[in-house]
Amino acid sequence: MRILTAILAIMIAVVFVGSAMAVPPGKTAEFKGGALGKVIFDGKTHADKGLKCNDCHTKIFQMKKVAKITMADMNAGKNCGECHNGTKAFKSSDAANCAKCHKK
């Protein structure tokens, strides 16, 4: 019985560990952003637009920390750039939008 309970507890923990790493509405995550300043991801801003965590995770982003996201990749339509392309959301390559994500 104890072994079954332990296995069940481990399975539940594995299922929910991905959710714990995502940024829920009302929370932010900070990423190193180079010369333009750190990048702030705001879960609330995206939730207010009607997005759910699963819209990006695991379709665009895996449930793990990404080693490096570059502006070149984003401007090529990868990572955040999949939506921030000027059609779905503001265009990441437009210099007027830099301060929406980058903070000094």
N, CA, C and O atoms as a printed pandas DataFrame, in Angstrom:
     atom_number atom_name residue_name chain_id  residue_number  x_coord  y_coord  z_coord
0              1         N          MET        A               1    0.824   -1.201    0.000
1              2        CA          MET        A               1    0.000    0.000    0.000
2              3         C          MET        A               1    0.866    1.261    0.000
3              4         O          MET        A               1    0.566    2.232   -0.695
4              5         N          ARG        A               2    1.938    1.234    0.784
5              6        CA          ARG        A               2    2.827    2.401    0.844
6              7         C          ARG        A               2    3.506    2.642   -0.499
7              8         O          ARG        A               2    3.687    3.787   -0.914
8              9         N          ILE        A               3    3.875    1.571   -1.167
9             10        CA          ILE        A               3    4.533    1.714   -2.460
10            11         C          ILE        A               3    3.563    2.318   -3.474
11            12         O          ILE        A               3    3.943    3.196   -4.250
12            13         N          LEU        A               4    2.332    1.860   -3.472
13            14        CA          LEU        A               4    1.322    2.393   -4.378
14            15         C          LEU        A               4    1.085    3.883   -4.115
15            16         O          LEU        A               4    0.969    4.669   -5.056
16            17         N          THR        A               5    1.013    4.266   -2.855
17            18        CA          THR        A               5    0.823    5.671   -2.490
18            19         C          THR        A               5    2.016    6.512   -2.943
19            20         O          THR        A               5    1.839    7.621   -3.448
20            21         N          ALA        A               6    3.220    5.989   -2.764
21            22        CA          ALA        A               6    4.420    6.722   -3.176
22            23         C          ALA        A               6    4.452    6.899   -4.691
23            24         O          ALA        A               6    4.780    7.977   -5.185
24            25         N          ILE        A               7    4.115    5.854   -5.418
25            26        CA          ILE        A               7    4.095    5.939   -6.880
26            27         C          ILE        A               7    3.055    6.949   -7.338
27            28         O          ILE        A               7    3.315    7.745   -8.241
28            29         N          LEU        A               8    1.893    6.923   -6.728
29            30        CA          LEU        A               8    0.833    7.868   -7.074
30            31         C          LEU        A               8    1.269    9.303   -6.794
31            32         O          LEU        A               8    1.019   10.193   -7.607
32            33         N          ALA        A               9    1.910    9.536   -5.668
33            34        CA          ALA        A               9    2.391   10.882   -5.319
34            35         C          ALA        A               9    3.427   11.374   -6.321
35            36         O          ALA        A               9    3.411   12.545   -6.701
36            37         N          ILE        A              10    4.323   10.497   -6.749
37            38        CA          ILE        A              10    5.348   10.869   -7.727
38            39         C          ILE        A              10    4.699   11.202   -9.063
39            40         O          ILE        A              10    5.087   12.172   -9.714
40            41         N          MET        A              11    3.725   10.418   -9.474
41            42        CA          MET        A              11    3.039   10.669  -10.742
42            43         C          MET        A              11    2.323   12.016  -10.721
43            44         O          MET        A              11    2.366   12.755  -11.705
44            45         N          ILE        A              12    1.673   12.336   -9.623
45            46        CA          ILE        A              12    0.981   13.624   -9.495
46            47         C          ILE        A              12    1.982   14.775   -9.550
47            48         O          ILE        A              12    1.731   15.788  -10.202
48            49         N          ALA        A              13    3.115   14.619   -8.868
49            50        CA          ALA        A              13    4.145   15.661   -8.868
50            51         C          ALA        A              13    4.684   15.895  -10.278
51            52         O          ALA        A              13    4.890   17.041  -10.675
52            53         N          VAL        A              14    4.913   14.833  -11.030
53            54        CA          VAL        A              14    5.440   14.959  -12.387
54            55         C          VAL        A              14    4.439   15.683  -13.288
55            56         O          VAL        A              14    4.834   16.509  -14.111
56            57         N          VAL        A              15    3.166   15.385  -13.140
57            58        CA          VAL        A              15    2.136   16.018  -13.960
58            59         C          VAL        A              15    2.066   17.519  -13.705
59            60         O          VAL        A              15    1.876   18.295  -14.642
60            61         N          PHE        A              16    2.215   17.936  -12.459
61            62        CA          PHE        A              16    2.034   19.344  -12.120
62            63         C          PHE        A              16    3.313   20.159  -12.101
63            64         O          PHE        A              16    3.235   21.376  -11.938
64            65         N          VAL        A              17    4.483   19.562  -12.258
65            66        CA          VAL        A              17    5.722   20.329  -12.216
66            67         C          VAL        A              17    5.795   21.313  -13.384
67            68         O          VAL        A              17    6.324   22.411  -13.210
68            69         N          GLY        A              18    5.290   20.964  -14.554
69            70        CA          GLY        A              18    5.289   21.888  -15.694
70            71         C          GLY        A              18    4.455   23.112  -15.420
71            72         O          GLY        A              18    4.838   24.216  -15.805
72            73         N          SER        A              19    3.321   22.946  -14.765
73            74        CA          SER        A              19    2.459   24.077  -14.440
74            75         C          SER        A              19    3.142   25.025  -13.477
75            76         O          SER        A              19    2.952   26.239  -13.553
76            77         N          ALA        A              20    3.924   24.484  -12.587
77            78        CA          ALA        A              20    4.594   25.321  -11.593
78            79         C          ALA        A              20    5.654   26.206  -12.228
79            80         O          ALA        A              20    5.988   27.256  -11.680
80            81         N          MET        A              21    6.192   25.798  -13.379
81            82        CA          MET        A              21    7.246   26.568  -14.012
82            83         C          MET        A              21    6.694   27.636  -14.947
83            84         O          MET        A              21    7.427   28.556  -15.311
84            85         N          ALA        A              22    5.453   27.551  -15.339
85            86        CA          ALA        A              22    4.851   28.558  -16.215
86            87         C          ALA        A              22    4.569   29.824  -15.424
87            88         O          ALA        A              22    4.512   29.789  -14.195
88            89         N          VAL        A              23    4.392   30.941  -16.116
89            90        CA          VAL        A              23    4.116   32.219  -15.460
90            91         C          VAL        A              23    2.606   32.457  -15.509
91            92         O          VAL        A              23    2.061   32.784  -16.563
92            93         N          PRO        A              24    1.935   32.293  -14.373
93            94        CA          PRO        A              24    0.484   32.464  -14.360
94            95         C          PRO        A              24    0.090   33.943  -14.398
95            96         O          PRO        A              24    0.921   34.818  -14.155
96            97         N          PRO        A              25   -1.180   34.216  -14.705
97            98        CA          PRO        A              25   -1.657   35.604  -14.677
98            99         C          PRO        A              25   -1.356   36.249  -13.326
99           100         O          PRO        A              25   -1.545   35.634  -12.278
100          101         N          GLY        A              26   -0.891   37.481  -13.364
101          102        CA          GLY        A              26   -0.569   38.191  -12.128
102          103         C          GLY        A              26    0.883   38.054  -11.718
103          104         O          GLY        A              26    1.320   38.700  -10.766
104          105         N          LYS        A              27    1.637   37.228  -12.418
105          106        CA          LYS        A              27    3.056   37.022  -12.114
106          107         C          LYS        A              27    3.892   37.440  -13.310
107          108         O          LYS        A              27    3.391   37.528  -14.431
108          109         N          THR        A              28    5.157   37.696  -13.066
109          110        CA          THR        A              28    6.077   38.030  -14.153
110          111         C          THR        A              28    7.302   37.140  -14.078
111          112         O          THR        A              28    7.607   36.568  -13.032
112          113         N          ALA        A              29    7.990   37.030  -15.186
113          114        CA          ALA        A              29    9.282   36.344  -15.242
114          115         C          ALA        A              29   10.259   37.308  -15.892
115          116         O          ALA        A              29    9.913   38.021  -16.834
116          117         N          GLU        A              30   11.473   37.322  -15.385
117          118        CA          GLU        A              30   12.509   38.197  -15.929
118          119         C          GLU        A              30   13.575   37.358  -16.613
119          120         O          GLU        A              30   13.980   36.309  -16.114
120          121         N          PHE        A              31   14.021   37.844  -17.769
121          122        CA          PHE        A              31   15.061   37.172  -18.527
122          123         C          PHE        A              31   16.141   38.185  -18.877
123          124         O          PHE        A              31   15.848   39.362  -19.087
124          125         N          LYS        A              32   17.389   37.732  -18.939
125          126        CA          LYS        A              32   18.494   38.595  -19.320
126          127         C          LYS        A              32   18.238   39.087  -20.734
127          128         O          LYS        A              32   17.916   38.292  -21.617
128          129         N          GLY        A              33   18.377   40.387  -20.960
129          130        CA          GLY        A              33   18.004   40.941  -22.254
130          131         C          GLY        A              33   19.068   41.729  -22.975
131          132         O          GLY        A              33   18.744   42.399  -23.956
132          133         N          GLY        A              34   20.294   41.694  -22.563
133          134        CA          GLY        A              34   21.362   42.391  -23.281
134          135         C          GLY        A              34   21.321   43.895  -23.129
135          136         O          GLY        A              34   20.909   44.409  -22.088
136          137         N          ALA        A              35   21.752   44.614  -24.178
137          138        CA          ALA        A              35   21.916   46.072  -24.146
138          139         C          ALA        A              35   20.602   46.814  -23.933
139          140         O          ALA        A              35   20.599   47.911  -23.373
140          141         N          LEU        A              36   19.495   46.237  -24.367
141          142        CA          LEU        A              36   18.207   46.921  -24.225
142          143         C          LEU        A              36   17.591   46.738  -22.843
143          144         O          LEU        A              36   16.553   47.329  -22.547
144          145         N          GLY        A              37   18.207   45.943  -22.010
145          146        CA          GLY        A              37   17.687   45.699  -20.673
146          147         C          GLY        A              37   16.991   44.358  -20.583
147          148         O          GLY        A              37   16.743   43.695  -21.590
148          149         N          LYS        A              38   16.681   43.974  -19.356
149          150        CA          LYS        A              38   16.043   42.670  -19.132
150          151         C          LYS        A              38   14.676   42.606  -19.803
151          152         O          LYS        A              38   14.043   43.632  -20.052
152          153         N          VAL        A              39   14.243   41.412  -20.085
153          154        CA          VAL        A              39   12.938   41.192  -20.702
154          155         C          VAL        A              39   11.981   40.729  -19.616
155          156         O          VAL        A              39   12.274   39.798  -18.866
156          157         N          ILE        A              40   10.849   41.383  -19.543
157          158        CA          ILE        A              40    9.826   41.036  -18.552
158          159         C          ILE        A              40    8.666   40.367  -19.284
159          160         O          ILE        A              40    8.064   40.953  -20.184
160          161         N          PHE        A              41    8.361   39.136  -18.885
161          162        CA          PHE        A              41    7.181   38.455  -19.410
162          163         C          PHE        A              41    6.096   38.552  -18.351
163          164         O          PHE        A              41    6.299   38.133  -17.211
164          165         N          ASP        A              42    4.950   39.100  -18.718
165          166        CA          ASP        A              42    3.833   39.286  -17.799
166          167         C          ASP        A              42    2.699   38.336  -18.166
167          168         O          ASP        A              42    2.081   38.481  -19.221
168          169         N          GLY        A              43    2.425   37.366  -17.300
169          170        CA          GLY        A              43    1.355   36.412  -17.538
170          171         C          GLY        A              43   -0.006   37.083  -17.638
171          172         O          GLY        A              43   -0.854   36.636  -18.411
172          173         N          LYS        A              44   -0.236   38.149  -16.871
173          174        CA          LYS        A              44   -1.528   38.839  -16.874
174          175         C          LYS        A              44   -1.800   39.517  -18.215
175          176         O          LYS        A              44   -2.918   39.462  -18.729
176          177         N          THR        A              45   -0.783   40.151  -18.774
177          178        CA          THR        A              45   -0.949   40.823  -20.063
178          179         C          THR        A              45   -1.432   39.839  -21.124
179          180         O          THR        A              45   -2.320   40.150  -21.917
180          181         N          HIS        A              46   -0.845   38.671  -21.125
181          182        CA          HIS        A              46   -1.235   37.658  -22.109
182          183         C          HIS        A              46   -2.607   37.069  -21.780
183          184         O          HIS        A              46   -3.397   36.815  -22.689
184          185         N          ALA        A              47   -2.900   36.850  -20.515
185          186        CA          ALA        A              47   -4.217   36.324  -20.108
186          187         C          ALA        A              47   -5.325   37.326  -20.451
187          188         O          ALA        A              47   -6.418   36.935  -20.862
188          189         N          ASP        A              48   -5.037   38.610  -20.281
189          190        CA          ASP        A              48   -6.028   39.647  -20.608
190          191         C          ASP        A              48   -6.380   39.657  -22.098
191          192         O          ASP        A              48   -7.444   40.141  -22.485
192          193         N          LYS        A              49   -5.496   39.128  -22.919
193          194        CA          LYS        A              49   -5.750   39.026  -24.363
194          195         C          LYS        A              49   -6.483   37.725  -24.698
195          196         O          LYS        A              49   -6.727   37.426  -25.867
196          197         N          GLY        A              50   -6.832   36.955  -23.662
197          198        CA          GLY        A              50   -7.581   35.722  -23.867
198          199         C          GLY        A              50   -6.723   34.478  -24.044
199          200         O          GLY        A              50   -7.233   33.411  -24.389
200          201         N          LEU        A              51   -5.429   34.610  -23.810
201          202        CA          LEU        A              51   -4.536   33.462  -23.974
202          203         C          LEU        A              51   -4.478   32.620  -22.711
203          204         O          LEU        A              51   -4.581   33.132  -21.597
204          205         N          LYS        A              52   -4.315   31.351  -22.901
205          206        CA          LYS        A              52   -4.127   30.394  -21.805
206          207         C          LYS        A              52   -2.689   29.890  -21.889
207          208         O          LYS        A              52   -2.066   29.962  -22.948
208          209         N          CYS        A              53   -2.170   29.390  -20.795
209          210        CA          CYS        A              53   -0.789   28.887  -20.766
210          211         C          CYS        A              53   -0.535   27.883  -21.883
211          212         O          CYS        A              53    0.514   27.908  -22.526
212          213         N          ASN        A              54   -1.513   26.989  -22.110
213          214        CA          ASN        A              54   -1.340   25.938  -23.114
214          215         C          ASN        A              54   -1.331   26.465  -24.550
215          216         O          ASN        A              54   -0.995   25.716  -25.467
216          217         N          ASP        A              55   -1.687   27.719  -24.769
217          218        CA          ASP        A              55   -1.597   28.285  -26.121
218          219         C          ASP        A              55   -0.136   28.376  -26.570
219          220         O          ASP        A              55    0.163   28.254  -27.758
220          221         N          CYS        A              56    0.755   28.588  -25.627
221          222        CA          CYS        A              56    2.190   28.666  -25.951
222          223         C          CYS        A              56    2.947   27.429  -25.463
223          224         O          CYS        A              56    3.844   26.932  -26.144
224          225         N          HIS        A              57    2.585   26.952  -24.308
225          226        CA          HIS        A              57    3.235   25.759  -23.738
226          227         C          HIS        A              57    2.352   24.568  -24.004
227          228         O          HIS        A              57    1.222   24.581  -23.517
228          229         N          THR        A              58    2.713   23.624  -24.666
229          230        CA          THR        A              58    3.977   23.177  -25.199
230          231         C          THR        A              58    4.036   23.312  -26.717
231          232         O          THR        A              58    4.897   22.705  -27.353
232          233         N          LYS        A              59    3.163   24.076  -27.291
233          234        CA          LYS        A              59    3.143   24.252  -28.743
234          235         C          LYS        A              59    4.343   25.062  -29.247
235          236         O          LYS        A              59    4.966   24.697  -30.244
236          237         N          ILE        A              60    4.659   26.154  -28.561
237          238        CA          ILE        A              60    5.768   27.018  -28.976
238          239         C          ILE        A              60    6.965   26.813  -28.048
239          240         O          ILE        A              60    8.099   26.667  -28.503
240          241         N          PHE        A              61    6.699   26.805  -26.759
241          242        CA          PHE        A              61    7.745   26.640  -25.747
242          243         C          PHE        A              61    7.528   25.337  -25.000
243          244         O          PHE        A              61    6.397   24.995  -24.656
244          245         N          GLN        A              62    8.605   24.612  -24.750
245          246        CA          GLN        A              62    8.519   23.432  -23.902
246          247         C          GLN        A              62    8.403   23.909  -22.456
247          248         O          GLN        A              62    8.693   25.067  -22.158
248          249         N          MET        A              63    7.986   23.035  -21.572
249          250        CA          MET        A              63    7.853   23.394  -20.161
250          251         C          MET        A              63    9.210   23.280  -19.469
251          252         O          MET        A              63    9.394   22.481  -18.551
252          253         N          LYS        A              64   10.145   24.091  -19.928
253          254        CA          LYS        A              64   11.467   24.150  -19.320
254          255         C          LYS        A              64   12.073   25.498  -19.653
255          256         O          LYS        A              64   11.609   26.191  -20.558
256          257         N          LYS        A              65   13.102   25.865  -18.925
257          258        CA          LYS        A              65   13.764   27.121  -19.217
258          259         C          LYS        A              65   14.477   27.021  -20.552
259          260         O          LYS        A              65   15.137   26.023  -20.839
260          261         N          VAL        A              66   14.344   28.048  -21.358
261          262        CA          VAL        A              66   14.987   28.094  -22.660
262          263         C          VAL        A              66   16.377   28.680  -22.473
263          264         O          VAL        A              66   16.549   29.680  -21.776
264          265         N          ALA        A              67   17.360   28.060  -23.090
265          266        CA          ALA        A              67   18.739   28.513  -22.928
266          267         C          ALA        A              67   18.919   29.944  -23.422
267          268         O          ALA        A              67   19.505   30.774  -22.727
268          269         N          LYS        A              68   18.418   30.232  -24.614
269          270        CA          LYS        A              68   18.607   31.575  -25.159
270          271         C          LYS        A              68   17.572   31.833  -26.247
271          272         O          LYS        A              68   17.384   31.018  -27.151
272          273         N          ILE        A              69   16.922   32.953  -26.147
273          274        CA          ILE        A              69   16.010   33.412  -27.195
274          275         C          ILE        A              69   16.629   34.676  -27.757
275          276         O          ILE        A              69   16.900   35.623  -27.018
276          277         N          THR        A              70   16.852   34.695  -29.060
277          278        CA          THR        A              70   17.487   35.858  -29.676
278          279         C          THR        A              70   16.468   36.650  -30.484
279          280         O          THR        A              70   15.449   36.112  -30.919
280          281         N          MET        A              71   16.753   37.925  -30.678
281          282        CA          MET        A              71   15.889   38.756  -31.509
282          283         C          MET        A              71   15.895   38.242  -32.949
283          284         O          MET        A              71   14.875   38.309  -33.635
284          285         N          ALA        A              72   17.023   37.737  -33.403
285          286        CA          ALA        A              72   17.088   37.199  -34.768
286          287         C          ALA        A              72   16.107   36.037  -34.925
287          288         O          ALA        A              72   15.411   35.938  -35.936
288          289         N          ASP        A              73   16.055   35.158  -33.919
289          290        CA          ASP        A              73   15.100   34.050  -33.967
290          291         C          ASP        A              73   13.664   34.556  -33.930
291          292         O          ASP        A              73   12.808   34.089  -34.682
292          293         N          MET        A              74   13.409   35.523  -33.040
293          294        CA          MET        A              74   12.053   36.063  -32.937
294          295         C          MET        A              74   11.630   36.729  -34.247
295          296         O          MET        A              74   10.503   36.542  -34.704
296          297         N          ASN        A              75   12.519   37.494  -34.841
297          298        CA          ASN        A              75   12.200   38.180  -36.099
298          299         C          ASN        A              75   12.019   37.194  -37.257
299          300         O          ASN        A              75   11.426   37.527  -38.283
300          301         N          ALA        A              76   12.538   35.978  -37.074
301          302        CA          ALA        A              76   12.362   34.916  -38.074
302          303         C          ALA        A              76   11.104   34.094  -37.789
303          304         O          ALA        A              76   10.845   33.095  -38.461
304          305         N          GLY        A              77   10.327   34.517  -36.794
305          306        CA          GLY        A              77    9.072   33.837  -36.487
306          307         C          GLY        A              77    9.181   32.691  -35.506
307          308         O          GLY        A              77    8.265   31.875  -35.396
308          309         N          LYS        A              78   10.296   32.620  -34.791
309          310        CA          LYS        A              78   10.474   31.567  -33.797
310          311         C          LYS        A              78   10.202   32.127  -32.403
311          312         O          LYS        A              78   10.230   33.340  -32.195
312          313         N          ASN        A              79    9.942   31.239  -31.458
313          314        CA          ASN        A              79    9.696   31.605  -30.060
314          315         C          ASN        A              79    8.588   32.660  -29.971
315          316         O          ASN        A              79    7.513   32.457  -30.535
316          317         N          CYS        A              80    8.817   33.762  -29.290
317          318        CA          CYS        A              80    7.815   34.822  -29.132
318          319         C          CYS        A              80    7.382   35.374  -30.486
319          320         O          CYS        A              80    6.244   35.813  -30.649
320          321         N          GLY        A              81    8.294   35.351  -31.454
321          322        CA          GLY        A              81    8.031   35.876  -32.780
322          323         C          GLY        A              81    6.966   35.112  -33.548
323          324         O          GLY        A              81    6.479   35.591  -34.572
324          325         N          GLU        A              82    6.598   33.929  -33.068
325          326        CA          GLU        A              82    5.530   33.190  -33.726
326          327         C          GLU        A              82    4.217   33.966  -33.665
327          328         O          GLU        A              82    3.422   33.919  -34.603
328          329         N          CYS        A              83    3.990   34.675  -32.572
329          330        CA          CYS        A              83    2.789   35.523  -32.450
330          331         C          CYS        A              83    3.121   37.002  -32.637
331          332         O          CYS        A              83    2.328   37.748  -33.209
332          333         N          HIS        A              84    4.285   37.425  -32.159
333          334        CA          HIS        A              84    4.676   38.835  -32.251
334          335         C          HIS        A              84    5.278   39.100  -33.629
335          336         O          HIS        A              84    6.470   39.368  -33.775
336          337         N          ASN        A              85    4.397   39.013  -34.638
337          338        CA          ASN        A              85    4.808   39.121  -36.034
338          339         C          ASN        A              85    4.139   40.288  -36.756
339          340         O          ASN        A              85    4.296   40.446  -37.967
340          341         N          GLY        A              86    3.394   41.102  -36.014
341          342        CA          GLY        A              86    2.692   42.229  -36.624
342          343         C          GLY        A              86    1.293   41.884  -37.084
343          344         O          GLY        A              86    0.527   42.773  -37.456
344          345         N          THR        A              87    0.943   40.597  -37.063
345          346        CA          THR        A              87   -0.391   40.162  -37.458
346          347         C          THR        A              87   -1.199   39.762  -36.221
347          348         O          THR        A              87   -2.273   40.308  -35.967
348          349         N          LYS        A              88   -0.678   38.816  -35.467
349          350        CA          LYS        A              88   -1.361   38.365  -34.248
350          351         C          LYS        A              88   -1.156   39.360  -33.102
351          352         O          LYS        A              88   -2.091   39.669  -32.363
352          353         N          ALA        A              89    0.059   39.849  -32.966
353          354        CA          ALA        A              89    0.427   40.772  -31.884
354          355         C          ALA        A              89    1.467   41.744  -32.439
355          356         O          ALA        A              89    1.933   41.595  -33.568
356          357         N          PHE        A              90    1.825   42.746  -31.622
357          358        CA          PHE        A              90    2.789   43.739  -32.108
358          359         C          PHE        A              90    4.052   43.059  -32.641
359          360         O          PHE        A              90    4.449   41.996  -32.165
360          361         N          LYS        A              91    4.666   43.687  -33.627
361          362        CA          LYS        A              91    5.820   43.109  -34.308
362          363         C          LYS        A              91    7.088   43.308  -33.490
363          364         O          LYS        A              91    7.439   44.434  -33.138
364          365         N          SER        A              92    7.774   42.207  -33.189
365          366        CA          SER        A              92    8.978   42.272  -32.362
366          367         C          SER        A              92   10.121   43.017  -33.040
367          368         O          SER        A              92   10.994   43.548  -32.354
368          369         N          SER        A              93   10.135   43.071  -34.360
369          370        CA          SER        A              93   11.240   43.736  -35.063
370          371         C          SER        A              93   11.044   45.237  -35.212
371          372         O          SER        A              93   11.945   45.926  -35.689
372          373         N          ASP        A              94    9.891   45.759  -34.816
373          374        CA          ASP        A              94    9.617   47.194  -34.891
374          375         C          ASP        A              94   10.237   47.882  -33.674
375          376         O          ASP        A              94    9.840   47.612  -32.540
376          377         N          ALA        A              95   11.202   48.765  -33.903
377          378        CA          ALA        A              95   11.926   49.427  -32.810
378          379         C          ALA        A              95   11.002   50.174  -31.847
379          380         O          ALA        A              95   11.348   50.353  -30.679
380          381         N          ALA        A              96    9.857   50.603  -32.310
381          382        CA          ALA        A              96    8.916   51.320  -31.446
382          383         C          ALA        A              96    8.333   50.407  -30.365
383          384         O          ALA        A              96    7.758   50.896  -29.392
384          385         N          ASN        A              97    8.473   49.096  -30.524
385          386        CA          ASN        A              97    7.908   48.150  -29.565
386          387         C          ASN        A              97    8.907   47.603  -28.551
387          388         O          ASN        A              97    8.520   46.839  -27.667
388          389         N          CYS        A              98   10.163   47.969  -28.654
389          390        CA          CYS        A              98   11.207   47.401  -27.778
390          391         C          CYS        A              98   10.845   47.527  -26.290
391          392         O          CYS        A              98   10.971   46.565  -25.533
392          393         N          ALA        A              99   10.400   48.708  -25.886
393          394        CA          ALA        A              99   10.124   48.964  -24.461
394          395         C          ALA        A              99    8.925   48.192  -23.933
395          396         O          ALA        A              99    8.699   48.179  -22.723
396          397         N          LYS        A             100    8.154   47.554  -24.794
397          398        CA          LYS        A             100    7.031   46.748  -24.320
398          399         C          LYS        A             100    7.512   45.500  -23.601
399          400         O          LYS        A             100    6.803   44.960  -22.752
400          401         N          CYS        A             101    8.716   45.035  -23.934
401          402        CA          CYS        A             101    9.276   43.846  -23.286
402          403         C          CYS        A             101   10.566   44.135  -22.535
403          404         O          CYS        A             101   10.800   43.592  -21.456
404          405         N          HIS        A             102   11.409   44.999  -23.112
405          406        CA          HIS        A             102   12.714   45.285  -22.517
406          407         C          HIS        A             102   12.598   46.443  -21.514
407          408         O          HIS        A             102   12.028   47.491  -21.819
408          409         N          LYS        A             103   13.146   46.234  -20.325
409          410        CA          LYS        A             103   13.142   47.252  -19.276
410          411         C          LYS        A             103   14.559   47.467  -18.787
411          412         O          LYS        A             103   15.269   46.512  -18.473
412          413         N          LYS        A             104   14.967   48.720  -18.722
413          414        CA          LYS        A             104   16.315   49.064  -18.227
414          415         C          LYS        A             104   16.362   48.976  -16.725
415          416         O          LYS        A             104   17.407   49.228  -16.125
